[in-house]
Amino acid sequence: MSKPLGPYVPVLRAGDFIYVSGQGGLVDGVKVDGGVAPETVQTMKNLSALLESVGASLDDVVKTTCFLTDMENYAKFNTEYSAAFGDHRPTRSCVAVASLPANFLVEVEAVAYKPLD
C-alpha cells in the first residue's frame, strides 16, 4: 500500500463501519501510466487492499463516491469499476472535478459495513 498523499489515515474503522479515504492509481507511490482504465484498475486494487487490512472486502462496501477529471472517461471508468465489484453493486455518486491530487484521472472513496463480531 502506498503512503497517503496528505495528513489523513487511508482507512478507519468506526464500530461496524469502515471508511476508506479517496484512493487513486498509485503503486509504491508512483502513479500508473496508461490513462483512466489502468488507473481505475489500480485504484480498485488499492481500495480492496485497504479493506482487507481491516478484515473487510469490496463485497462489504455500501457506498462509494467517485471523482473523475473528465466525464468523457465515464464509460471506461465504469467498465473497470464494475469488473472490480463483480455482481456487487454498492450505492454510488460519481462527479466531475477540475483536478485531483497527483494528477489522477480518477479517485474513489468508500464506506463499508462489516460487523465486528
CORNOR-V461684 format. One line per field, one symbol per residue. ss: DSSP state (2 for helix, 1 for strand, 0 for the rest). phi: phi as a letter, one per 20 degrees, with the letter a starting at -180 (. if undefined). burial: b if it has 24 or more other C-alpha atoms within 12 Angstrom, else e. Layout:
ss = ???
phi = ???
burial = ???
This chain:
ss = 000000000011110011111110011001100002222222222222222200000222111111110022222222222222200000111111000022200111111110000
phi = .ffgebebefbbecmedcddfgdcedclndffeoofffffgfgffffffffffdncbgfefdbccdccebffegffgggfffffemefcffbdccecfacgmlfebbcdbcccbgff
burial = beebeeeeebbbbeeebbbbbbbbbbeeeebbeeebbbbbbbbbbbbbebbbebbbbbbbbbbbbbbbbbeebbeebbebbeebbeeeebeeebeeeeeeeeebbbbbbbbbbbeee
